[in-house]
Amino acid sequence: MNPNDSHETIAALRALLSAGQVLDDPDSRAAYGTDWTRVFPPDPLAVVFPRSAEEVASVVRFANGRRLALVPSGGRTGLSGGAVAARREIVVSLRDMNHILDFSPVDRTVRLEAGVVTAAVQTYARERDLFFPVDFAAAGSAQIGGNVATNAGGVRVVRHGSMREWVAGLKVVTGAGEILDLNRGLVKNATGFDLRHLFIGSEGTLGIVVEATLRLTDPPVPRAVLLAGVRDFRALVDLFVELRRAVTLGAYEFFSHSALAAVVATKNLAPPLSQTFPFYALAEVEVADDAALAPALAVLERAIASGQVTDAVVAREEAECRRLWQLRESISETIAPRLPYKNDLSVVVSALPEFLAAADALVSASYPGWEILWYGHIGDGNLHLNILRPDTVSREDFLTHCDAMTERISSLVGRFGGSVSAEHGVGLLKKKVLRYSRGAEEIALMRGIKALFDPRGILNPGKIFS
């Protein structure tokens, strides 16, 4: 696109919307053209801020007529490059579509626009003595549309499932500019294909989510948080199995000692245990009273007696529970300045010990002396591998090395029948290794589905597959 065409396009967008809804200054383009990956230099043509589903549809039809690419944008907290606009695309930000539209106490559903922040939904539910359980470290900035587009997971999947389980209805604008109203909050609906589920996890490649109807549930009972130092990964999984048998787990997380050490040093915190351990388990247990906690304590006692667990601490007071959770939730923020190269992997829970041992050995042998951090969600088989850039290695060389490692790790994931992206999506970063999780026939069908909903290929082009 030559500069004259660019100026004319932006002028036409301002005529379509309003001058204040279209930004093309360098700072806005840089901010809205990227996400948390910080790998791909942003270069969008402009950023538009529609205020209704109809305005989104008008932007899509405008782009169709001119064969312009669009990148949907929410809180831009993704870690796979799914919200990156690097090739003169128009960013469609849902920032101003941030209203809660309706609430049904009978159905226990809330209908809202896609730009509502996840934490705002949690607060809205809590104020009505209900609960929205999808939760993760970026809940304060991630938006519901992005949660839907990536089928967000987080720390409570073991108890409540991922975003898909909580979406009762969707309103989307397809790549052809059509507005679809899908399922409309129904619990039972046996009228053919449920297209709602195609858009959940589609990363904005089929349509732009403009509204969602979300299910809410009962608030959780009071909690206790257990932190245990364990000797190896097998013990982490064994402890999970025993706790799940004994009590109701709200979450079951883990992190390596290197991850804990980074948080403790950066946040100037006291170590939670008197000794150090290769791994730590963090379990949230739903307990109405001390008697309900007893089975969990019995599991801990048996694990200590067997040598699987060497030390542990149990918190009941809310402030202490938050302090222990901070050790897990601060990891990503703490290591961000080190330019971590992230792999978001999953296998079935029973395969976790063997897979982690093989993956850790592969990375350690390939890059001896490099710092490697592990953390993630044991309860749903999701591991986060983080390789930190050594000070002596340039950013360019580091990314080259890590790209090669991603190929080898993904091949290992494929041998275990796992996923190369458990909860962060495919985006730009993972599309080269998608073949390790999806067969050629599946990928061909996915391309065909995209062609149906986005016949001119204008929505988030280059994401998931080229």
N, C-alpha and C positions, 0 to 999 in steps of 0.2 A: 504494500500500500504506500503510495507516494504521499509526501506531506500535504499536498493540496487535497487529496482524497480524505486524509485524516481530519483536516480542519472542517471539511464539508460534513463528514460523518458526525463529528462532535456537535456541530451546529444543528444538524438534523435531530440528534438525540435531545438536545436542549429544547428544540421545538416540540418534540414528542412528549417530553416530561415537563421539566422546568429547568431554568438555569441552575438553581441550587441543588438539583438532583443529579447533576452530571459534573464530575470533577476530572480534570486532566492535568493538574499541577504535579510536578515531580514527586513531592512528598506523599500525596495521596496515592499516586500510582504505585510507589514503592511499598507503602504500608499495606494496601489492599491487594497487591499482586503477589503476595507471598504467604507462607504459613510457617509453622515452627521448624520445618526441616532446615531452612536457611542454607540450602544447597544450591538451588536454582536461582539465578539472578532474575528478579521480576522485570517485566517489560510490557505491561498492559497498555492498550491505547487510551482507555479511560475507565472510570468507575461510575456506575449508575446506582441510584438508591431509590428503587420503586417503593411505593407506599400501599400497594394493593395487588391482589392477584391479577386484576385486569391490567394494571400497569406492567406487571411482569410479562403477561401474555403479549402486550403491545410491543415490548422490547424484543421478545423472541420473534415475533412476526417481522419486525423491522430488520433484525439480524438475518432472518431467512431470506428476505427479499434482496439483501446485499451480500449474502453468503459470508457473514461475519461470525467469528467464533465467540462464544460466551463462556465465562467461567463463573459458576455460582459461588458465593462467598458468605460464610457465616462468621464464627468467631476466629477462624483461621488458626485453630489449635492443632491441626492435623500434623502427622509425622511421616507422611508418605508423599507429600507434594500434590495432594489431590486438589488443593485450592490455589495452586500456583498458576499465574498468568505470565508466561515468559515469551509469548509469540504474538504480541499486539492484539490480544483478545480484549473484549469488553468484560470487565468484572461486574457481575450483578450482585451487589451486596444487599442482603436482607436485613441490614442493621435497623432500618426505620420501620420494618414490619414486626413490631415488638409488643403487640397488644394481646392480652388475654381476652378472648371474645365471649366465652360462655363457660358456665360450670353447672354440672348436674349432680346434686347431692344424692339423688336416687340412683343414677347410673354410676356415680363416682367417676366421672370423666371430666376433663377440662379441654376445651377447644381453644387453640391459640395460634398466633402467627409464627412463622418459622424463625423469626429473629429473636424470640424470647430466650433469654439466657437460662441454661439448665438450672442453676442455683435458684433463680427466681421461681421456677416451677416447684422446686423442693420447698421453698419458703411458703408459697401459695398453698400447697397441700398441707403443710404443717399447721398453718393458721386455721385450717378447717378440720383439724384432727384427723388428717389423712397423710399418706406417705407416697412420694414418688421415689422409687428405689434406685434408678439409674444414677450412679455416682462415680466420680473419678477426680483426679487432681485438678483438671482444668474446668471443673463445673462452674466456676465463677466467671468464665469468659466464653466457653463453648456455647453454641446456640442449638436449639432443638432441631432446626433443619439439618444442621451438620450431623447431629446425633443420629437422625434418621438415615441420612445419606451414607453414613459409615457403619450403621448398626452398632452403635457404641456399646462397649462392654463395661469395663471398670471393676471396682472392688467387690460388688455384691452379686456378681453373676452366679456364684455357687448357690446362693439362696433365692435370687429373684429372676435370673436370666438376663439376657441382653435387651437392647432397646426394642427389638422386634416384638417381644412379649407384651410390651406396654403401648403399642400403637393400635388404637381402635379404629382409626380412620385417617385418611390423608387427602388433601387437596394439592394437586400438582399441575404444573404447566409443562406440557410435553415439548419436544423439540420442534414440533409443527405449530406451536402456539395454541394448542387446545387446552382447556381447563378440565381436568378430570376430578370428580368428587368420589373417592373410593371408600366403600364400606360404611361410611357415615356413622361410625360408633357402634355398629351392631355387634352383638355377641354371637348370634347364630345367623348365618347367611349362606345358604347352599344354592347360589344362583350362578354357578359356573366359576370361571377363573377369578381368583382373588388377586387382582393386579396390584393391590397395595403392597404385597410382599416383594414384587419385582423392584419397586422403587426403594425399599429399605435395603441399604447396602450398595446401591447402584452408583454412589459417588457423583451424583449430578450428571451422569452420562445419558440418562433416559429422559429426565425432566427435572424441573426445579420445584422442590417442596415449598409450598407457600403457606400451608396450614396443616396442623396435626391435631387429632383428637387423641388424648392420652388417657389411659386408665390409671387410676390411683388405687391405693390399697390401705389396709389397716396400718396404723403406725406400729413400729416394732416395739416389743416389750423392752424393759431396761436391759442394758448390756453389761457384760464384763469383757475385758480385753486381756488376752494371755500372750506373753512374749516368752519364747523358749529358745535357748541356744542348743543347736543340734549338731551332731558329729558329722553327718553326711546327708546326701540328698535322699537316700533310701529312708532314713529316719524321718525326714520331712514328710514324705508320702505316708509312711506308716502312722505317724502321729495324726495326720489328716483323717485317715481311715478310722482310727479309733475314736477321735473326737466326734466325727460325723455319726458314728453309731450311738454315742452316748448322749449327745446334746444337739440342739438346733444351732447350726453355724450360720451367722450372718455374713461372714467373710473368712477367708483363709489365705493369707499372703505370705510371701517369703522374700528375703533379701540376703545377699552374701555379706561377709564381713567388710569387704572393701566398700560396698555401698553404704553400710552403716557408718564406717569410719569417715566417709566423705561428709555425711550429714552432721555427725557429731562435731567435726572440726569446723565446718562452715557455719553452723548455727550456734556454736559454742555451748553445746549441751553436755550434760553428764552422761557417761555410758550407762545404758540401762541395766547391765549385769556386771558382776565383779570380774568376770573372765571374758575372754574373746573366744568365738566359735566360728567355724567355717560358714555356717548358715544360721539364720534365725527364722522362726515361724511366728507369725502374728495372727492370732485367731480372735475373732469377735464372736462371742457366745451370747445367745438370747437367754436371759435368766430373770425370772420374776422376783426371785429372792435368793438368799444364801443356800437354801436347801436345793434349789434348782441348779446351782453351780457345783454341787458336790460331785456329780458324775464326771464333770470335766476335771476337777481336782484329782479325782481318783485315777483318771487316765494319765495325768501328768506324773503322779506318784509312781505309777507302774513304768512309765517311760524313763524316769530317773533311775529307778531300781534296775532296769535292764541295761542302762548305759546309753540308750538312744538320745536322751536329753540329759544334759549335765547341770543346767541351772535354768530357772524360770522366774517370772514375776507375774502377778495377777493384779489387775486394776479394776476397782468397782466404782470409784468416784469419777464423775464425768471429766474433771480436769486432768486426772491421771490417765484416763482412757485417751483423751485428746493428745496428751504428751507422747504416749506410745504410738498412736497413729501418725504423729508428725514424723517419726523416724522412717516410716514407709512413704508417706505422701510427699516428703521433701526431696526425695532422691533425684527425680528428674530435674527439678529446679536447681538443685545443688551442683549437679554435674554439667549443666548446660554450658557454662563458660569453657569447658574442656572440649567442645565440639564432639560430643559422643556420636558414634555411628551406631544406630539402633537397629536391631532385628527383633521383630515382634512375631514370635513363633508359637505354634501350639501342636501338641500331640495328645492322644488319649492319656488320661491320668495314669493308667497302669504302666505306660511306657516312659513316663517322665524320668525315673532314675537312670535307666539305660541311655536314654536320649541325651540327658544333660551331661553324663559322663563322656559320651562320645563327642558332643559339641564342644565341651570345655577342653578336651584333649586336642581337638582339631585346631581350635583358635590358639591355644597356648603353644602348640608345636609350630604353628605357622608364624607367630609373632612373639617369640620369647621376650619377656621383659616388658611387654605392653600391659597396661592395666585393663583388666576386664571386670565388669560388674554385672552381676545377675540379680534380677528381682522379678516379681510378677505374681500371678494368681494361680496358686497350686490347685485350688478347687476346681478350676475349669481347664487345666492343662496348658495355661498360657505363660510363656517365659519371655522376659525381655532381656536380650543380650545387648550390652553396651560396651563398645570398645572405645577407650579414651585416647585422644591424640597425644603422643609424646611431644614434649617441647622441642625436641630435636628434629621432628618431622614436619615438613611444610603441609599446609592445608591441602594442596593439590595432590601431593604424594600420598597423604593419608587417605583421601577419598578414593584414589586409585587402588590402594591396597585393600580397602574395605569393600569396594565393589567386587574384587576378586574373591574375598572371603564370603560375601553374601552368596555368590554362586555356589561355593563349596558347602556352606551351611544349608542352603536351600536344597541342594542335592541330597544331603543327609536327611532333611525334613521329609523329602519325597520318599526316601526308603522306609521311613517310619509311618508313612501314610498321613502326614500332618499338614499343617497350613503354614505358608510362608508369610501370612499376615492374619493374625488372630483377631485383632480389633482396630488396627490403624488404617485399614484399607490398602488398596494397591497403588493408586495414584500414579506418579511418575517413577517412584523409587523401586517398586516391586514388579513392574510389568514384565521385566526381562526374565523374572524367575517364576512367573505365574504358572508356567508349564509343569512345575514340580508339584503343584497342588490341584491343577485342573487339567483334564485330558484334552486332546485336540478336538474331540467331538463336542465337549462342553464349551470350549472357547469359541468354536464355530457357531454354536447355537446362541451364545451370548452376543456375538457380533450381529447375528440375524435379528435378535430382539432389539438391539440398539437401532438397527436400520428401520424397524417398524415405528419406534417411538420418536426417532430423530433422523428422518430420512435424508437430510442434508448434512448430517454429521457436525452440527454447529455447537452442541453442548459438551463442554469440557473435553474437547478433542485431545487425543494423545494420552488420556488417562485410562487405566486398566489395561488397554491394549492399543497399539498404534493403528 
